[in-house]
Amino acid sequence: MKGIGGNVRRLARGLIILSFGALSFSATPTLAVVPERTSPGNPSELWEGANVGMTASDIQNLFPGTHARAHPEANPNGSQQLLEGADLLIGGRRQHVSFTFDQGRRLIEVDVVLGGAQHLGEIAGPDVHIIFNEHKARYGQPVRCGNAENQLYACYWIVNGKFVGYMGRDHSGPVVMLFFRQARADDWHIPIGDGA
């Protein structure tokens, strides 16, 4: 299944995760407290100080709670999700973060999940709307929004050469999924469910 330009994967209890890499969760979560830092004006910054081209070592220094994935899978373009942080505390919210690297082992994408799984901590239904509004305030009006499968509401922004994807559900286990990568020319035409 395709949407927002990536693959959709099913996890426990029917939850689907949109990913541009192979998203998986650690059985033994770790907790790291990281200060919130964003700069939507920096085109090389994908998320919270993680810049395109960083190495795995750079990411582990920036986010001490990250670790190497035991069995990273190769994506069709040769990229791999090599690092993940199972339970990072950023901006007061527990988040599962995965970092995808190209064949040269340089960062190309960051995937973030809040809620939806027991070890990710709880988010309440209103949090889904708050997080969406925070991103709308930061990035402006989305390029496109619509309803995706599993009652998920999806939007994406293209700002300063960066693609930001959002999927959220405020019931049946509230969850928010965010995706950050460099924008591509075809991103302007990505269909989303009934909002295509």
PyMOL commands that set and color helices and strands:
alter all, ss='L'
color gray80, all
select helices_A, chain A and resi 12-14+56-62+118-120+125-139+149-151+185-189+193-195
alter helices_A, ss='H'
color red, helices_A
select strands_A, chain A and resi 2-3+6-10+16-19+32-34+45-47+50-51+67-68+80-90+93-101+107-115+144-147+153-159+162-169+175-182
alter strands_A, ss='S'
color yellow, strands_A
deselect
rebuild
show_as cartoon
